[in-house]
Amino acid sequence: METKEQLKQALIEWKKLYSETKTLTAELKKRRNEKKRIEEMLKKTMNENNIGNFELNGGQLSYIKREIKKPISQKFINSFIRSMEEDQERADNIIQKINEARETVQVEKIVFRENK
């Protein structure tokens, strides 16, 4: 185990990095929101004017439209099985078996709760 001084230094460094990360995350969120706002405007303009590409320095900006399937959620599984299986008790049993078979993972983390 580390000495008390090493532990103290580690805590100080962790708190400093935590604060820096929090500040950077807030700045990144602002930039992502601004990028998303501009992206929506560009998509609308490109779609309305049938513009497929913009040539930019270092590459091109392309408008691509495709269909993707939504992820399979617990709500979807429950609804789907209940609609396909007439015997509701059997449907509930299938849903229960699926839930029991789902793999679980254990996550360890450190959480800092700021004084307010």
N, C-alpha and C positions, 0 to 999 in steps of 0.2 A: 504494500500500500504506500501511496505517496506520503511525503511528510506534510505537516500542517501548512507549511509555507508554500509548497507546490500546489496543494489543494486550494489555498487562498488565491494564488496567482491564476489558477485555472478558472476559478469562479469569477474573478475580475475580468479575465479575458473573455469568458463566455458571455457575461453581461454586456461587455463592450460590443461583441459581435452580434448579440441579440438586438441591441439598440440600432446598430448600423443596418442590419438586415431588415428590421422593421421600417426604417426610413427608406431604404432602397425599394422595398416591396410596395410602399405607398406611392413612390414615384413611378414605379413600373406599372402599377394599376392605373394611374392617371394616363400614362402613355398608351397603354393598351386600349383604354376607353376612347382616347382621341383617335387612335389608329382605326378602331372599330367604327367610329362615327364617319371618318373619311372613307373607309372601305364601303360602308353602306351607300354613301353618296356616289362613289365610283361605280359600284355594281348597278345601281339604278340607272345612271347615265349610260353605261356601257350596254345594258340590256335594252333600254329605250331606243338607243341609236345604232343598235346592231354593230357595236365595236367589239371585236374579238381580242385584240391585243393593242398595247401601247409599248412602243420601243423606248426603253430607258437606258441610261448609262449603266452598263454592267448586266443587262438582260432585258427581259420584257415582262410586262404585267398582262396576264391573260385572264379573260372572263370564262369560267368553266361552270357549266350547270350539269349536275348529275343527281341521280336518285340513289339514296342509301337506305338501308333498313335500320329501323330503330333498334337499340339494344333490347335484349329479352330481359324484362324486369320481373320481379316477383308478382307484381300486380297482373302483368300480362299472362304469366304462367297460370295463375289462379283462375283468371277469367277464361282463358282458352280451355283448360281442362274441364272446368265446370260446364262450358258450353258443349263440349264434345262427349262428355260422359253423362248419360241420363240418370244413373244412380248417384245421387249427391254424396252418399256415404262413401261410395267407392272413389269418387272424385276427391273428397277430403282426404281419404287414405293415401291416394297417389300424391297429392300435394304435400302431405306430412312426410312421406317417404323421400320426396325430392328435398325437402328442407333438412331432413336428418342426414341425407347423403352429401349435402353441400360441405365443401372443405372450409375449415376456419383457419385463420392465421392469427398469431399473437403478435401484437405490435407494442414495442416499448418506446417511450419517448419521455422527454423532459419538458415540462410546461412551466412557464414563468407567469405568475399572476401579479400584475402590477398593483401597487397600493393606489387607492383612489381617494 
